[in-house]
Amino acid sequence: MSYHQSCNVVGIVATVLALTAAAPAQEVTLTVADQNPPTAWGSVLRRRLAQA
């Protein structure tokens, strides 16, 4: 493999690693009332996501 091809491979690998960096996670806070709602988790998560 020539020097030019090696540089291309290194550049592609660096680009792929930069583009696949982990995104920060969204924080979800739960209260005591959220732990056992009568409608299960569906409506709680929909409300939390709607507020975000």
C-alpha positions as CSV (number, residue, x, y, z in Angstrom):
1,M,0.0,0.0,0.0
2,S,1.4,3.3,-1.0
3,Y,1.8,6.4,1.3
4,H,-1.1,8.1,-0.6
5,Q,-3.4,5.2,-0.1
6,S,-2.5,4.9,3.6
7,C,-3.3,8.6,4.1
8,N,-6.7,8.1,2.4
9,V,-7.5,5.1,4.6
10,V,-6.6,7.0,7.8
11,G,-8.7,10.0,6.7
12,I,-11.7,7.8,6.0
13,V,-11.4,6.0,9.3
14,A,-11.0,9.4,11.1
15,T,-14.1,10.7,9.4
16,V,-16.2,7.7,10.2
17,L,-15.2,7.8,13.9
18,A,-16.0,11.6,14.0
19,L,-19.4,11.1,12.4
20,T,-20.4,8.2,14.7
21,A,-19.6,9.9,18.0
22,A,-22.2,9.3,20.6
23,A,-24.9,11.9,21.0
24,P,-25.7,13.1,24.5
25,A,-28.6,11.3,26.0
26,Q,-31.8,13.0,27.0
27,E,-32.3,13.0,30.7
28,V,-35.6,11.7,32.0
29,T,-36.5,12.4,35.6
30,L,-39.2,10.3,37.3
31,T,-41.1,11.2,40.5
32,V,-42.6,8.8,43.0
33,A,-46.0,9.3,41.3
34,D,-44.5,8.1,38.0
35,Q,-43.4,4.8,39.3
36,N,-46.8,3.1,39.3
37,P,-49.3,5.0,37.2
38,P,-52.7,3.3,36.6
39,T,-52.2,3.4,32.8
40,A,-48.7,1.9,32.8
41,W,-45.7,3.7,31.3
42,G,-47.3,4.7,28.0
43,S,-49.0,8.0,29.0
44,V,-46.2,9.0,31.4
45,L,-43.6,8.7,28.6
46,R,-45.8,10.5,26.1
47,R,-46.3,13.4,28.6
48,R,-42.5,13.6,29.4
49,L,-41.6,13.6,25.7
50,A,-44.3,16.2,24.9
51,Q,-42.7,18.5,27.6
52,A,-39.2,18.2,26.1
